[in-house]
Amino acid sequence: MSDEGFDKLLTVMLDVKETVDLLVKKVDKLEQKVDKLEQGQKETHQKLDKLEDHIDLLASKQWKSEKDIYTIKKTMGLF
């Protein structure tokens, strides 16, 4: 192979390396974005679990209050 052939091959290889380096940087950025999204998803699930617990507690209190009101009305003869 002539020097000209080696120069062309070297140029192509450098272009390929440059492209690969660029792709690696893009993949790294995507990985960072995915990590942030996963963290946000985890935080959202934690908040939803906490809200669900609060809703369950409120529903339980509501049920107890209604039961107490019913008992008081029954005792007072309002039914």
PyMOL Python script that loads the backbone (N, CA, C, O; Angstrom):
from pymol import cmd

cmd.read_pdbstr("""\
ATOM      1  N   MET A   1       0.856  -1.161   0.000  1.00  0.00           N
ATOM      2  CA  MET A   1       0.000   0.000   0.000  1.00  0.00           C
ATOM      3  C   MET A   1       0.908   1.232   0.000  1.00  0.00           C
ATOM      4  O   MET A   1       1.937   1.264   0.675  1.00  0.00           O
ATOM      5  N   SER A   2       0.518   2.212  -0.747  1.00  0.00           N
ATOM      6  CA  SER A   2       1.325   3.429  -0.868  1.00  0.00           C
ATOM      7  C   SER A   2       1.070   4.350   0.311  1.00  0.00           C
ATOM      8  O   SER A   2       0.139   4.167   1.095  1.00  0.00           O
ATOM      9  N   ASP A   3       1.937   5.346   0.402  1.00  0.00           N
ATOM     10  CA  ASP A   3       1.769   6.333   1.474  1.00  0.00           C
ATOM     11  C   ASP A   3       0.427   7.042   1.339  1.00  0.00           C
ATOM     12  O   ASP A   3      -0.212   7.373   2.337  1.00  0.00           O
ATOM     13  N   GLU A   4       0.009   7.271   0.109  1.00  0.00           N
ATOM     14  CA  GLU A   4      -1.277   7.924  -0.124  1.00  0.00           C
ATOM     15  C   GLU A   4      -2.424   7.057   0.405  1.00  0.00           C
ATOM     16  O   GLU A   4      -3.385   7.566   0.981  1.00  0.00           O
ATOM     17  N   GLY A   5      -2.310   5.769   0.205  1.00  0.00           N
ATOM     18  CA  GLY A   5      -3.313   4.822   0.691  1.00  0.00           C
ATOM     19  C   GLY A   5      -3.357   4.804   2.208  1.00  0.00           C
ATOM     20  O   GLY A   5      -4.432   4.788   2.808  1.00  0.00           O
ATOM     21  N   PHE A   6      -2.165   4.808   2.833  1.00  0.00           N
ATOM     22  CA  PHE A   6      -2.096   4.845   4.295  1.00  0.00           C
ATOM     23  C   PHE A   6      -2.675   6.157   4.835  1.00  0.00           C
ATOM     24  O   PHE A   6      -3.355   6.160   5.861  1.00  0.00           O
ATOM     25  N   ASP A   7      -2.408   7.260   4.150  1.00  0.00           N
ATOM     26  CA  ASP A   7      -2.944   8.548   4.582  1.00  0.00           C
ATOM     27  C   ASP A   7      -4.474   8.553   4.526  1.00  0.00           C
ATOM     28  O   ASP A   7      -5.134   9.060   5.433  1.00  0.00           O
ATOM     29  N   LYS A   8      -5.026   7.985   3.457  1.00  0.00           N
ATOM     30  CA  LYS A   8      -6.481   7.909   3.339  1.00  0.00           C
ATOM     31  C   LYS A   8      -7.058   7.025   4.443  1.00  0.00           C
ATOM     32  O   LYS A   8      -8.072   7.355   5.057  1.00  0.00           O
ATOM     33  N   LEU A   9      -6.393   5.898   4.680  1.00  0.00           N
ATOM     34  CA  LEU A   9      -6.850   4.982   5.728  1.00  0.00           C
ATOM     35  C   LEU A   9      -6.779   5.652   7.091  1.00  0.00           C
ATOM     36  O   LEU A   9      -7.697   5.516   7.900  1.00  0.00           O
ATOM     37  N   LEU A  10      -5.701   6.372   7.350  1.00  0.00           N
ATOM     38  CA  LEU A  10      -5.550   7.085   8.618  1.00  0.00           C
ATOM     39  C   LEU A  10      -6.641   8.143   8.774  1.00  0.00           C
ATOM     40  O   LEU A  10      -7.202   8.304   9.858  1.00  0.00           O
ATOM     41  N   THR A  11      -6.938   8.853   7.707  1.00  0.00           N
ATOM     42  CA  THR A  11      -7.981   9.872   7.740  1.00  0.00           C
ATOM     43  C   THR A  11      -9.338   9.240   8.063  1.00  0.00           C
ATOM     44  O   THR A  11     -10.092   9.758   8.887  1.00  0.00           O
ATOM     45  N   VAL A  12      -9.634   8.135   7.416  1.00  0.00           N
ATOM     46  CA  VAL A  12     -10.898   7.439   7.672  1.00  0.00           C
ATOM     47  C   VAL A  12     -10.953   6.963   9.112  1.00  0.00           C
ATOM     48  O   VAL A  12     -11.980   7.100   9.776  1.00  0.00           O
ATOM     49  N   MET A  13      -9.845   6.399   9.601  1.00  0.00           N
ATOM     50  CA  MET A  13      -9.818   5.902  10.984  1.00  0.00           C
ATOM     51  C   MET A  13      -9.982   7.050  11.977  1.00  0.00           C
ATOM     52  O   MET A  13     -10.658   6.883  12.992  1.00  0.00           O
ATOM     53  N   LEU A  14      -9.390   8.195  11.717  1.00  0.00           N
ATOM     54  CA  LEU A  14      -9.546   9.346  12.603  1.00  0.00           C
ATOM     55  C   LEU A  14     -10.988   9.857  12.584  1.00  0.00           C
ATOM     56  O   LEU A  14     -11.523  10.251  13.620  1.00  0.00           O
ATOM     57  N   ASP A  15     -11.609   9.849  11.412  1.00  0.00           N
ATOM     58  CA  ASP A  15     -13.015  10.237  11.306  1.00  0.00           C
ATOM     59  C   ASP A  15     -13.908   9.285  12.104  1.00  0.00           C
ATOM     60  O   ASP A  15     -14.837   9.713  12.788  1.00  0.00           O
ATOM     61  N   VAL A  16     -13.612   7.998  12.004  1.00  0.00           N
ATOM     62  CA  VAL A  16     -14.381   6.996  12.742  1.00  0.00           C
ATOM     63  C   VAL A  16     -14.203   7.209  14.245  1.00  0.00           C
ATOM     64  O   VAL A  16     -15.170   7.161  15.005  1.00  0.00           O
ATOM     65  N   LYS A  17     -12.956   7.444  14.669  1.00  0.00           N
ATOM     66  CA  LYS A  17     -12.697   7.688  16.098  1.00  0.00           C
ATOM     67  C   LYS A  17     -13.442   8.926  16.572  1.00  0.00           C
ATOM     68  O   LYS A  17     -14.018   8.917  17.660  1.00  0.00           O
ATOM     69  N   GLU A  18     -13.443   9.973  15.790  1.00  0.00           N
ATOM     70  CA  GLU A  18     -14.151  11.207  16.136  1.00  0.00           C
ATOM     71  C   GLU A  18     -15.644  10.953  16.277  1.00  0.00           C
ATOM     72  O   GLU A  18     -16.288  11.458  17.196  1.00  0.00           O
ATOM     73  N   THR A  19     -16.181  10.171  15.360  1.00  0.00           N
ATOM     74  CA  THR A  19     -17.606   9.830  15.407  1.00  0.00           C
ATOM     75  C   THR A  19     -17.921   8.995  16.644  1.00  0.00           C
ATOM     76  O   THR A  19     -18.927   9.229  17.314  1.00  0.00           O
ATOM     77  N   VAL A  20     -17.067   8.029  16.945  1.00  0.00           N
ATOM     78  CA  VAL A  20     -17.269   7.181  18.122  1.00  0.00           C
ATOM     79  C   VAL A  20     -17.188   8.023  19.391  1.00  0.00           C
ATOM     80  O   VAL A  20     -17.999   7.849  20.300  1.00  0.00           O
ATOM     81  N   ASP A  21     -16.223   8.932  19.462  1.00  0.00           N
ATOM     82  CA  ASP A  21     -16.104   9.807  20.632  1.00  0.00           C
ATOM     83  C   ASP A  21     -17.365  10.645  20.817  1.00  0.00           C
ATOM     84  O   ASP A  21     -17.848  10.809  21.937  1.00  0.00           O
ATOM     85  N   LEU A  22     -17.886  11.165  19.733  1.00  0.00           N
ATOM     86  CA  LEU A  22     -19.114  11.960  19.779  1.00  0.00           C
ATOM     87  C   LEU A  22     -20.288  11.107  20.273  1.00  0.00           C
ATOM     88  O   LEU A  22     -21.087  11.550  21.097  1.00  0.00           O
ATOM     89  N   LEU A  23     -20.375   9.896  19.764  1.00  0.00           N
ATOM     90  CA  LEU A  23     -21.457   8.991  20.182  1.00  0.00           C
ATOM     91  C   LEU A  23     -21.334   8.632  21.665  1.00  0.00           C
ATOM     92  O   LEU A  23     -22.337   8.533  22.371  1.00  0.00           O
ATOM     93  N   VAL A  24     -20.122   8.441  22.122  1.00  0.00           N
ATOM     94  CA  VAL A  24     -19.905   8.125  23.538  1.00  0.00           C
ATOM     95  C   VAL A  24     -20.381   9.282  24.410  1.00  0.00           C
ATOM     96  O   VAL A  24     -21.017   9.066  25.442  1.00  0.00           O
ATOM     97  N   LYS A  25     -20.074  10.511  23.995  1.00  0.00           N
ATOM     98  CA  LYS A  25     -20.522  11.679  24.756  1.00  0.00           C
ATOM     99  C   LYS A  25     -22.049  11.749  24.783  1.00  0.00           C
ATOM    100  O   LYS A  25     -22.642  12.057  25.817  1.00  0.00           O
ATOM    101  N   LYS A  26     -22.676  11.464  23.657  1.00  0.00           N
ATOM    102  CA  LYS A  26     -24.135  11.503  23.592  1.00  0.00           C
ATOM    103  C   LYS A  26     -24.748  10.424  24.484  1.00  0.00           C
ATOM    104  O   LYS A  26     -25.748  10.666  25.160  1.00  0.00           O
ATOM    105  N   VAL A  27     -24.152   9.249  24.482  1.00  0.00           N
ATOM    106  CA  VAL A  27     -24.646   8.161  25.325  1.00  0.00           C
ATOM    107  C   VAL A  27     -24.487   8.537  26.796  1.00  0.00           C
ATOM    108  O   VAL A  27     -25.374   8.261  27.604  1.00  0.00           O
ATOM    109  N   ASP A  28     -23.372   9.159  27.145  1.00  0.00           N
ATOM    110  CA  ASP A  28     -23.162   9.590  28.530  1.00  0.00           C
ATOM    111  C   ASP A  28     -24.237  10.588  28.953  1.00  0.00           C
ATOM    112  O   ASP A  28     -24.768  10.494  30.060  1.00  0.00           O
ATOM    113  N   LYS A  29     -24.561  11.544  28.078  1.00  0.00           N
ATOM    114  CA  LYS A  29     -25.601  12.515  28.391  1.00  0.00           C
ATOM    115  C   LYS A  29     -26.960  11.827  28.555  1.00  0.00           C
ATOM    116  O   LYS A  29     -27.737  12.167  29.448  1.00  0.00           O
ATOM    117  N   LEU A  30     -27.228  10.864  27.687  1.00  0.00           N
ATOM    118  CA  LEU A  30     -28.490  10.123  27.796  1.00  0.00           C
ATOM    119  C   LEU A  30     -28.564   9.341  29.098  1.00  0.00           C
ATOM    120  O   LEU A  30     -29.613   9.288  29.739  1.00  0.00           O
ATOM    121  N   GLU A  31     -27.450   8.735  29.487  1.00  0.00           N
ATOM    122  CA  GLU A  31     -27.420   7.993  30.749  1.00  0.00           C
ATOM    123  C   GLU A  31     -27.693   8.918  31.924  1.00  0.00           C
ATOM    124  O   GLU A  31     -28.410   8.543  32.852  1.00  0.00           O
ATOM    125  N   GLN A  32     -27.134  10.119  31.897  1.00  0.00           N
ATOM    126  CA  GLN A  32     -27.378  11.079  32.970  1.00  0.00           C
ATOM    127  C   GLN A  32     -28.855  11.469  33.014  1.00  0.00           C
ATOM    128  O   GLN A  32     -29.444  11.570  34.090  1.00  0.00           O
ATOM    129  N   LYS A  33     -29.444  11.684  31.851  1.00  0.00           N
ATOM    130  CA  LYS A  33     -30.862  12.046  31.801  1.00  0.00           C
ATOM    131  C   LYS A  33     -31.733  10.905  32.309  1.00  0.00           C
ATOM    132  O   LYS A  33     -32.703  11.134  33.031  1.00  0.00           O
ATOM    133  N   VAL A  34     -31.391   9.691  31.935  1.00  0.00           N
ATOM    134  CA  VAL A  34     -32.147   8.525  32.395  1.00  0.00           C
ATOM    135  C   VAL A  34     -32.031   8.395  33.911  1.00  0.00           C
ATOM    136  O   VAL A  34     -33.013   8.092  34.588  1.00  0.00           O
ATOM    137  N   ASP A  35     -30.834   8.622  34.441  1.00  0.00           N
ATOM    138  CA  ASP A  35     -30.646   8.560  35.891  1.00  0.00           C
ATOM    139  C   ASP A  35     -31.530   9.587  36.596  1.00  0.00           C
ATOM    140  O   ASP A  35     -32.148   9.279  37.615  1.00  0.00           O
ATOM    141  N   LYS A  36     -31.592  10.808  36.057  1.00  0.00           N
ATOM    142  CA  LYS A  36     -32.431  11.845  36.651  1.00  0.00           C
ATOM    143  C   LYS A  36     -33.905  11.457  36.584  1.00  0.00           C
ATOM    144  O   LYS A  36     -34.654  11.655  37.541  1.00  0.00           O
ATOM    145  N   LEU A  37     -34.311  10.905  35.447  1.00  0.00           N
ATOM    146  CA  LEU A  37     -35.702  10.476  35.299  1.00  0.00           C
ATOM    147  C   LEU A  37     -36.043   9.359  36.277  1.00  0.00           C
ATOM    148  O   LEU A  37     -37.120   9.355  36.874  1.00  0.00           O
ATOM    149  N   GLU A  38     -35.126   8.417  36.437  1.00  0.00           N
ATOM    150  CA  GLU A  38     -35.367   7.315  37.367  1.00  0.00           C
ATOM    151  C   GLU A  38     -35.462   7.827  38.796  1.00  0.00           C
ATOM    152  O   GLU A  38     -36.295   7.356  39.572  1.00  0.00           O
ATOM    153  N   GLN A  39     -34.612   8.791  39.150  1.00  0.00           N
ATOM    154  CA  GLN A  39     -34.665   9.365  40.486  1.00  0.00           C
ATOM    155  C   GLN A  39     -35.996  10.087  40.695  1.00  0.00           C
ATOM    156  O   GLN A  39     -36.624   9.961  41.746  1.00  0.00           O
ATOM    157  N   GLY A  40     -36.413  10.840  39.684  1.00  0.00           N
ATOM    158  CA  GLY A  40     -37.694  11.537  39.773  1.00  0.00           C
ATOM    159  C   GLY A  40     -38.858  10.569  39.895  1.00  0.00           C
ATOM    160  O   GLY A  40     -39.807  10.815  40.639  1.00  0.00           O
ATOM    161  N   GLN A  41     -38.778   9.476  39.166  1.00  0.00           N
ATOM    162  CA  GLN A  41     -39.833   8.461  39.230  1.00  0.00           C
ATOM    163  C   GLN A  41     -39.877   7.843  40.628  1.00  0.00           C
ATOM    164  O   GLN A  41     -40.954   7.608  41.176  1.00  0.00           O
ATOM    165  N   LYS A  42     -38.715   7.584  41.192  1.00  0.00           N
ATOM    166  CA  LYS A  42     -38.658   6.996  42.532  1.00  0.00           C
ATOM    167  C   LYS A  42     -39.266   7.957  43.557  1.00  0.00           C
ATOM    168  O   LYS A  42     -40.035   7.541  44.424  1.00  0.00           O
ATOM    169  N   GLU A  43     -38.919   9.241  43.451  1.00  0.00           N
ATOM    170  CA  GLU A  43     -39.467  10.236  44.373  1.00  0.00           C
ATOM    171  C   GLU A  43     -40.980  10.359  44.205  1.00  0.00           C
ATOM    172  O   GLU A  43     -41.709  10.504  45.187  1.00  0.00           O
ATOM    173  N   THR A  44     -41.442  10.302  42.971  1.00  0.00           N
ATOM    174  CA  THR A  44     -42.876  10.386  42.711  1.00  0.00           C
ATOM    175  C   THR A  44     -43.604   9.204  43.331  1.00  0.00           C
ATOM    176  O   THR A  44     -44.662   9.379  43.934  1.00  0.00           O
ATOM    177  N   HIS A  45     -43.057   8.014  43.192  1.00  0.00           N
ATOM    178  CA  HIS A  45     -43.681   6.825  43.787  1.00  0.00           C
ATOM    179  C   HIS A  45     -43.726   6.941  45.312  1.00  0.00           C
ATOM    180  O   HIS A  45     -44.715   6.561  45.938  1.00  0.00           O
ATOM    181  N   GLN A  46     -42.657   7.466  45.904  1.00  0.00           N
ATOM    182  CA  GLN A  46     -42.638   7.640  47.358  1.00  0.00           C
ATOM    183  C   GLN A  46     -43.723   8.622  47.796  1.00  0.00           C
ATOM    184  O   GLN A  46     -44.418   8.389  48.785  1.00  0.00           O
ATOM    185  N   LYS A  47     -43.862   9.722  47.051  1.00  0.00           N
ATOM    186  CA  LYS A  47     -44.886  10.708  47.388  1.00  0.00           C
ATOM    187  C   LYS A  47     -46.283  10.123  47.219  1.00  0.00           C
ATOM    188  O   LYS A  47     -47.167  10.368  48.040  1.00  0.00           O
ATOM    189  N   LEU A  48     -46.482   9.347  46.149  1.00  0.00           N
ATOM    190  CA  LEU A  48     -47.789   8.719  45.937  1.00  0.00           C
ATOM    191  C   LEU A  48     -48.120   7.725  47.050  1.00  0.00           C
ATOM    192  O   LEU A  48     -49.262   7.649  47.503  1.00  0.00           O
ATOM    193  N   ASP A  49     -47.122   6.970  47.485  1.00  0.00           N
ATOM    194  CA  ASP A  49     -47.345   6.028  48.589  1.00  0.00           C
ATOM    195  C   ASP A  49     -47.747   6.776  49.857  1.00  0.00           C
ATOM    196  O   ASP A  49     -48.637   6.341  50.588  1.00  0.00           O
ATOM    197  N   LYS A  50     -47.088   7.899  50.111  1.00  0.00           N
ATOM    198  CA  LYS A  50     -47.407   8.699  51.296  1.00  0.00           C
ATOM    199  C   LYS A  50     -48.825   9.267  51.194  1.00  0.00           C
ATOM    200  O   LYS A  50     -49.574   9.257  52.171  1.00  0.00           O
ATOM    201  N   LEU A  51     -49.187   9.758  50.013  1.00  0.00           N
ATOM    202  CA  LEU A  51     -50.544  10.272  49.811  1.00  0.00           C
ATOM    203  C   LEU A  51     -51.586   9.184  50.010  1.00  0.00           C
ATOM    204  O   LEU A  51     -52.633   9.415  50.615  1.00  0.00           O
ATOM    205  N   GLU A  52     -51.290   7.999  49.498  1.00  0.00           N
ATOM    206  CA  GLU A  52     -52.221   6.884  49.657  1.00  0.00           C
ATOM    207  C   GLU A  52     -52.427   6.563  51.134  1.00  0.00           C
ATOM    208  O   GLU A  52     -53.549   6.296  51.565  1.00  0.00           O
ATOM    209  N   ASP A  53     -51.338   6.591  51.911  1.00  0.00           N
ATOM    210  CA  ASP A  53     -51.449   6.344  53.350  1.00  0.00           C
ATOM    211  C   ASP A  53     -52.323   7.412  54.018  1.00  0.00           C
ATOM    212  O   ASP A  53     -53.153   7.097  54.871  1.00  0.00           O
ATOM    213  N   HIS A  54     -52.129   8.673  53.625  1.00  0.00           N
ATOM    214  CA  HIS A  54     -52.932   9.752  54.211  1.00  0.00           C
ATOM    215  C   HIS A  54     -54.406   9.611  53.836  1.00  0.00           C
ATOM    216  O   HIS A  54     -55.287   9.825  54.669  1.00  0.00           O
ATOM    217  N   ILE A  55     -54.664   9.253  52.594  1.00  0.00           N
ATOM    218  CA  ILE A  55     -56.051   9.058  52.159  1.00  0.00           C
ATOM    219  C   ILE A  55     -56.702   7.920  52.933  1.00  0.00           C
ATOM    220  O   ILE A  55     -57.855   8.029  53.350  1.00  0.00           O
ATOM    221  N   ASP A  56     -55.970   6.834  53.124  1.00  0.00           N
ATOM    222  CA  ASP A  56     -56.504   5.709  53.899  1.00  0.00           C
ATOM    223  C   ASP A  56     -56.820   6.134  55.331  1.00  0.00           C
ATOM    224  O   ASP A  56     -57.850   5.752  55.888  1.00  0.00           O
ATOM    225  N   LEU A  57     -55.925   6.926  55.921  1.00  0.00           N
ATOM    226  CA  LEU A  57     -56.149   7.398  57.287  1.00  0.00           C
ATOM    227  C   LEU A  57     -57.386   8.292  57.352  1.00  0.00           C
ATOM    228  O   LEU A  57     -58.220   8.141  58.244  1.00  0.00           O
ATOM    229  N   LEU A  58     -57.501   9.216  56.411  1.00  0.00           N
ATOM    230  CA  LEU A  58     -58.664  10.108  56.388  1.00  0.00           C
ATOM    231  C   LEU A  58     -59.962   9.335  56.179  1.00  0.00           C
ATOM    232  O   LEU A  58     -60.977   9.637  56.806  1.00  0.00           O
ATOM    233  N   ALA A  59     -59.928   8.347  55.307  1.00  0.00           N
ATOM    234  CA  ALA A  59     -61.125   7.530  55.074  1.00  0.00           C
ATOM    235  C   ALA A  59     -61.511   6.788  56.346  1.00  0.00           C
ATOM    236  O   ALA A  59     -62.693   6.672  56.668  1.00  0.00           O
ATOM    237  N   SER A  60     -60.525   6.292  57.057  1.00  0.00           N
ATOM    238  CA  SER A  60     -60.787   5.581  58.307  1.00  0.00           C
ATOM    239  C   SER A  60     -61.393   6.517  59.346  1.00  0.00           C
ATOM    240  O   SER A  60     -62.337   6.151  60.045  1.00  0.00           O
ATOM    241  N   LYS A  61     -60.846   7.728  59.444  1.00  0.00           N
ATOM    242  CA  LYS A  61     -61.383   8.705  60.391  1.00  0.00           C
ATOM    243  C   LYS A  61     -62.812   9.106  60.014  1.00  0.00           C
ATOM    244  O   LYS A  61     -63.676   9.250  60.879  1.00  0.00           O
ATOM    245  N   GLN A  62     -63.043   9.283  58.721  1.00  0.00           N
ATOM    246  CA  GLN A  62     -64.386   9.650  58.242  1.00  0.00           C
ATOM    247  C   GLN A  62     -65.385   8.556  58.618  1.00  0.00           C
ATOM    248  O   GLN A  62     -66.481   8.839  59.101  1.00  0.00           O
ATOM    249  N   TRP A  63     -64.991   7.314  58.391  1.00  0.00           N
ATOM    250  CA  TRP A  63     -65.875   6.193  58.713  1.00  0.00           C
ATOM    251  C   TRP A  63     -66.177   6.160  60.204  1.00  0.00           C
ATOM    252  O   TRP A  63     -67.323   5.953  60.602  1.00  0.00           O
ATOM    253  N   LYS A  64     -65.148   6.364  61.036  1.00  0.00           N
ATOM    254  CA  LYS A  64     -65.351   6.357  62.478  1.00  0.00           C
ATOM    255  C   LYS A  64     -66.267   7.509  62.894  1.00  0.00           C
ATOM    256  O   LYS A  64     -67.144   7.331  63.740  1.00  0.00           O
ATOM    257  N   SER A  65     -66.066   8.674  62.309  1.00  0.00           N
ATOM    258  CA  SER A  65     -66.922   9.828  62.647  1.00  0.00           C
ATOM    259  C   SER A  65     -68.374   9.558  62.284  1.00  0.00           C
ATOM    260  O   SER A  65     -69.275   9.838  63.076  1.00  0.00           O
ATOM    261  N   GLU A  66     -68.608   9.019  61.103  1.00  0.00           N
ATOM    262  CA  GLU A  66     -69.972   8.705  60.682  1.00  0.00           C
ATOM    263  C   GLU A  66     -70.595   7.652  61.596  1.00  0.00           C
ATOM    264  O   GLU A  66     -71.780   7.720  61.919  1.00  0.00           O
ATOM    265  N   LYS A  67     -69.790   6.688  62.004  1.00  0.00           N
ATOM    266  CA  LYS A  67     -70.281   5.652  62.909  1.00  0.00           C
ATOM    267  C   LYS A  67     -70.649   6.270  64.257  1.00  0.00           C
ATOM    268  O   LYS A  67     -71.684   5.935  64.833  1.00  0.00           O
ATOM    269  N   ASP A  68     -69.805   7.170  64.757  1.00  0.00           N
ATOM    270  CA  ASP A  68     -70.085   7.837  66.036  1.00  0.00           C
ATOM    271  C   ASP A  68     -71.350   8.695  65.942  1.00  0.00           C
ATOM    272  O   ASP A  68     -72.161   8.697  66.868  1.00  0.00           O
ATOM    273  N   ILE A  69     -71.526   9.419  64.840  1.00  0.00           N
ATOM    274  CA  ILE A  69     -72.722  10.242  64.644  1.00  0.00           C
ATOM    275  C   ILE A  69     -73.965   9.362  64.624  1.00  0.00           C
ATOM    276  O   ILE A  69     -74.984   9.693  65.230  1.00  0.00           O
ATOM    277  N   TYR A  70     -73.869   8.246  63.925  1.00  0.00           N
ATOM    278  CA  TYR A  70     -75.005   7.312  63.875  1.00  0.00           C
ATOM    279  C   TYR A  70     -75.347   6.819  65.274  1.00  0.00           C
ATOM    280  O   TYR A  70     -76.517   6.768  65.653  1.00  0.00           O
ATOM    281  N   THR A  71     -74.319   6.455  66.042  1.00  0.00           N
ATOM    282  CA  THR A  71     -74.556   5.945  67.397  1.00  0.00           C
ATOM    283  C   THR A  71     -75.198   7.007  68.282  1.00  0.00           C
ATOM    284  O   THR A  71     -76.109   6.707  69.054  1.00  0.00           O
ATOM    285  N   ILE A  72     -74.730   8.238  68.173  1.00  0.00           N
ATOM    286  CA  ILE A  72     -75.297   9.333  68.974  1.00  0.00           C
ATOM    287  C   ILE A  72     -76.749   9.573  68.584  1.00  0.00           C
ATOM    288  O   ILE A  72     -77.609   9.709  69.454  1.00  0.00           O
ATOM    289  N   LYS A  73     -77.029   9.628  67.284  1.00  0.00           N
ATOM    290  CA  LYS A  73     -78.406   9.853  66.830  1.00  0.00           C
ATOM    291  C   LYS A  73     -79.316   8.714  67.289  1.00  0.00           C
ATOM    292  O   LYS A  73     -80.452   8.944  67.704  1.00  0.00           O
ATOM    293  N   LYS A  74     -78.809   7.493  67.210  1.00  0.00           N
ATOM    294  CA  LYS A  74     -79.615   6.332  67.637  1.00  0.00           C
ATOM    295  C   LYS A  74     -79.891   6.422  69.122  1.00  0.00           C
ATOM    296  O   LYS A  74     -81.010   6.156  69.563  1.00  0.00           O
ATOM    297  N   THR A  75     -78.879   6.797  69.908  1.00  0.00           N
ATOM    298  CA  THR A  75     -79.033   6.914  71.351  1.00  0.00           C
ATOM    299  C   THR A  75     -80.038   8.004  71.705  1.00  0.00           C
ATOM    300  O   THR A  75     -80.801   7.860  72.660  1.00  0.00           O
ATOM    301  N   MET A  76     -80.043   9.078  70.952  1.00  0.00           N
ATOM    302  CA  MET A  76     -80.943  10.198  71.200  1.00  0.00           C
ATOM    303  C   MET A  76     -82.337   9.943  70.637  1.00  0.00           C
ATOM    304  O   MET A  76     -83.250  10.741  70.850  1.00  0.00           O
ATOM    305  N   GLY A  77     -82.500   8.854  69.932  1.00  0.00           N
ATOM    306  CA  GLY A  77     -83.785   8.513  69.387  1.00  0.00           C
ATOM    307  C   GLY A  77     -84.153   9.312  68.141  1.00  0.00           C
ATOM    308  O   GLY A  77     -85.332   9.513  67.850  1.00  0.00           O
ATOM    309  N   LEU A  78     -83.157   9.756  67.421  1.00  0.00           N
ATOM    310  CA  LEU A  78     -83.422  10.542  66.215  1.00  0.00           C
ATOM    311  C   LEU A  78     -83.685   9.664  64.989  1.00  0.00           C
ATOM    312  O   LEU A  78     -83.957  10.175  63.902  1.00  0.00           O
ATOM    313  N   PHE A  79     -83.607   8.382  65.162  1.00  0.00           N
ATOM    314  CA  PHE A  79     -83.900   7.458  64.046  1.00  0.00           C
ATOM    315  C   PHE A  79     -85.180   6.729  64.310  1.00  0.00           C
ATOM    316  O   PHE A  79     -85.602   5.908  63.496  1.00  0.00           O
TER     317      PHE A  79
END
""", "prot")
cmd.dss("prot")
cmd.show_as("cartoon", "prot")
cmd.util.cbc("prot")
cmd.orient("prot")
